[in-house]
């Protein structure tokens, strides 16, 4: 699990995602804590989880979050 976290962090770094975008994403998870549960809930259709990502997260991190939903 830790290895995956490190790999995703490296991916964000390689993509040159600005620190401000990472901070904004973190704030979204803090303000909407239920979102993490929704995105990791396999009983929620993948299409719905992708829609959640597209509707509330910054463009720069959407693809990475979608990969996380598929793992």
C-alpha positions as CSV (number, residue, x, y, z in Angstrom):
1,X,0.0,0.0,0.0
2,X,2.8,2.4,0.9
3,X,4.5,1.7,-2.3
4,X,1.4,2.7,-4.2
5,X,1.2,6.0,-2.3
6,X,4.8,6.7,-3.1
7,X,4.2,6.0,-6.8
8,X,1.2,8.2,-7.0
9,X,3.1,11.0,-5.3
10,X,5.9,10.6,-7.8
11,X,3.3,10.7,-10.6
12,X,1.9,14.0,-9.4
13,X,5.5,15.4,-9.1
14,X,6.3,14.3,-12.6
15,X,3.1,15.9,-13.9
16,X,4.3,19.1,-12.2
17,X,1.0,19.6,-10.4
18,X,1.3,22.9,-8.6
19,X,1.4,22.8,-4.8
20,X,-1.6,25.0,-4.7
21,X,-3.6,22.4,-6.6
22,X,-2.5,19.7,-4.2
23,X,-3.5,21.9,-1.3
24,X,-6.9,22.6,-2.9
25,X,-7.5,18.9,-3.4
26,X,-6.6,18.3,0.2
27,X,-9.0,21.0,1.4
28,X,-11.8,19.4,-0.7
29,X,-11.3,16.1,1.2
30,X,-11.2,18.0,4.5
31,X,-14.4,19.9,3.8
32,X,-16.2,16.9,2.2
33,X,-14.9,13.9,4.1
34,X,-17.6,11.7,2.8
35,X,-16.0,12.1,-0.7
36,X,-13.1,9.8,0.0
37,X,-15.5,7.1,1.1
38,X,-17.7,7.5,-2.0
39,X,-14.7,7.3,-4.3
40,X,-13.4,4.1,-2.7
41,X,-16.8,2.4,-2.5
42,X,-16.9,-0.3,-5.1
43,X,-20.7,-0.5,-4.7
44,X,-21.0,3.0,-6.3
45,X,-20.9,2.6,-10.1
46,X,-17.5,3.7,-11.5
47,X,-19.3,6.2,-13.8
48,X,-20.8,7.9,-10.8
49,X,-17.4,8.1,-9.1
50,X,-15.8,9.6,-12.2
51,X,-18.6,12.2,-12.3
52,X,-17.9,13.2,-8.7
53,X,-14.3,13.7,-9.5
54,X,-15.1,15.7,-12.6
55,X,-17.5,17.9,-10.7
56,X,-15.5,18.9,-7.7
57,X,-11.8,18.4,-8.2
58,X,-9.2,20.6,-10.1
59,X,-8.5,19.5,-13.6
60,X,-4.8,18.8,-12.9
61,X,-5.6,15.9,-10.4
62,X,-8.6,14.3,-12.0
63,X,-6.8,11.7,-14.0
64,X,-4.8,10.6,-11.0
65,X,-7.9,10.4,-8.8
66,X,-9.6,8.3,-11.5
67,X,-6.7,5.9,-11.5
68,X,-7.0,5.6,-7.7
69,X,-10.7,4.7,-8.1
70,X,-9.8,1.9,-10.4
71,X,-7.2,0.4,-8.1
